[in-house]
Amino acid sequence: MTEWDPEKEKASVRLVWDDAAESSSDIVTGYADFEGYRVYKSTDGGQTWGEPIYDVNQTQVGYEPQAQFDLSRDEDLARYGRDISGPDPMAPWFSLGSNTGLQHEFVDTDVQIGKEYTSSVTAYDIGVGPDLRWTFTSEEVVDDVSGLTYEVIRYDTTWSTTNTKDQWSAYSLESLENPRGTTPLSPQFVKITPSRTPLDLKGKIGLDPSEGTVGNTETLVRMAEASRVTDHQYKVRREGE
């Protein structure tokens, strides 16, 4: 929604979204592994979304978000048993966040009146953790028949605590993010043009009764042409007998 601050004479755009993604499951692994939100902004209708991101081969793989909100460290520990933040281990050109804590709204003050902007809010997950660990133990065993001594080595594999299903226990996968969308038919994709016109027109009307005034009244003022409303003060005068 568009907001207008008459004191600063500045427009802004407020984005608000729900928390449905926080209880969703990964379409690939089936894990409930939500981590955070990314907010993107486009000035060309969604063809591009700001500063490009490149991988090690200098191939463009995405865009820098305008804002990013992720689970706090305590929330990560409670949910996944480890901190999820910083570069993605499997795709370090992407950030998993900085433990900001989740938010469900963002106010963009870097906008101009009359210019169309496109915004998108996406959700992303933690990926499949690569932190597999090998534990080795060894002991000497004497063969009862030959009398020879052998060293027996045993090892144990511990996979990331977030890889909870056997199907994915031996795999690593970069963080996945839902698409930014291409048309307003996508719920995460919205176009908006900031203006001076308030979306919710409100006003206070003070009635000063004259001597001898009798009775009560309620007055409703409707804006016939809301597009012509500015940040000036208006005086409404009513006369009657």
N, C-alpha and C positions, 0 to 999 in steps of 0.2 A: 504494500500500500504506500501511497505518496503522503508525505508529511511536510508541512510548511511551518517554519519558525519565524513569526513576524518580527520578533525582536532582533534576531540575527539576519533576517531577510535571506534565509537559506532553506533550500529544499533538501529532503532526504527520502530514502526508500527503506521501508522496514519489511524484512522478510521473516515470515513465521512458518514453522513446520511442526509436524507431530512427531511422536516417538515410536511409530510402528516398526521402524527398522531395528530398534533395539531388542526386539523379541523375535526377529526373523531368523531363518536358517540359510546357510550358504547353499546356493543351487548346485554347486559342484560337489562339495564334500558332505553336505548335510549337517555340518557343525553350526551351532548357534554361537558365532564368533564375531559379533559386531564389535567395532572399536570406535568409530567416530563419524563426523560429518565434515564435508568440504563444501564451501560456498564459492561459486564461480560467477564471473561477470563478463558479459560480452557487449561490444558496441557495434557489432555488425550482424545482429540477428542470430547469433549462435554459430556462425561459421568458424570463428576463433574465440578463445576464452582467455586472452591475456598473454603472459610470458610463457613461451614454450619450455617444455622439459625434454632433455635429450639423454639417451642412454650412453653406454661406453662406446658404441659404434657411431655416435652422433646421429642416431635416428630419433626423430621426434616421437615421443611416447605419451605425451600428455601436456597439461598446462598447470602452472602454479595456481593454486586456489587463492581467492581473495581473502578468505578466512578459513580456519580449520579448528574444530573442536573435538577433543577425544576424551576417553575415560581418564579419570585421575589415576595416579599411581596406586592409591589404596583400592580403587575400584578394579583396576587391573589385577592386583594381587588377590582380591576376593573372588574374582570371576575366573581368572586363568592361572593363578599361582605364580605369576611373574610379571615384571614391568613390561608393558608394550609401548615403546616410544622411540623416537629417533628414526634414522634411516631404516627402511625395510631391508632385512638381511638378504633377501632374495632379489631385491631390486632397489639398491641404495639411492637411486635418483629420486625415489618417492619417500616422503616422510610419513611415518605412522602417527605423528603428533608429538606434543610436548607436555602431555598430562594436564591440559588446561581445565578439564572437567567439561561436561556436556552443556550445551546451550541449545535452545530451540527458537532463537530469533537472532537476527543480525540487522544492524542499522548502517546503511551505506550513506555517508554524507558527501561523498565525492561524486556528485551528480549535478547536471545542469538542467534548468527548466527548459522544457520543450524538446529535449533530446531523448530518443528511445534507447532503453537499455534492456538487455536480456540477462536474466539471472537463473541459476540452477543450483539446487542443493542436492548433493549426493551422499550416500552412506558407503562406508568401506569397512572391510573386516581385517583380522590380524594375519591372514594367510595361514599357511601350514609351517610350523616352526622347524628350522633346520638343525636345532641344537641337540643332535644325537650324541651320546657319550658312551665311551667304551671303558669298561672296568675289567682289568686283568688281575688274575691271581695265579700263583704257581706253587708247586710243592714237589719234593723229591719222593719217588716211590721205588722201593726195592723189589725186583722181580723174585718171587720165592723159588722159582725153578732155576733161573740162570744166575741169580745173585747180582745181576746188573742193576745199576741205579738209573732211573729215568726221571726227567723233569716233565711233569704234567702241567700244562698251561690251560687255564680255564678263563673264559671271558663272558661278560654279560653286557647286553646292549640296553641302554635306557634312552627312550625317545622323549621328545618334548611332551610335557604334561598336557599340552593342548591338542595333541594328536591322539584323540581318544578312541578312534576306531581302527581295528586291525587293517582295514582296507587301505588306509592312508598313513599308517604308522611309519612306513619307510620312505615317505615322500616329503618333498619340500615344495611349497607353492607360494608365489608372491601374493601380497595383499590384493584382494579383488574389490572393485568399486562398481556401483551401478552406473549406467550411462547417464550423461548429462541431459539427454533428450534433444530432439530436433524441432519439435513443434509444441505449441501450447496444449496439444492433446496429451502430452506427457505431464503427469502431476508435478514433477520436479522442475519443470521448465516454465518460465513466466516472462512476459514482456510488459514493460511499464514505462510511461513517459511522465516524469515529474512535472508538476504544475503548481501554481500558487493556489489553486482551488482546493480548499479543505474537503476531505471525503466525508467528514462528519461535521456539518455546519451547526454550531451552537451559539447562542447569544443570551445575554441577560437583559431583561426589560424591567426598568423601574417605573412604577406608576405612582405619580404624586397626585393624590386626590385634591381637588379644589374644595373650597368651603361650600358645604352643603351637598357634597357628593354622597349619594346613597346607592348601596348595592355592591356586589362583587362581580369580577369578570376574569376570564382567562383569555389571554391573547396569543395567537399563533401567527408567526411570521414565516411566510414561504418565499424562497428565493426564486423569482421568475426566470432569471438568467444567471445561474450560479457561476458560469464561466467568466462573468464580468466582476465577480467579487474580488477585491484586493485586500491588502492588510490594513487599510484605513479604518478609522472608527466611523460608525454610521449612527445617525440619530433618527429614530422612528417617532413620528408625531401623529397622534390621533385626536381628532376633535369630534365632539358629539354634543347633543342636547339632552 
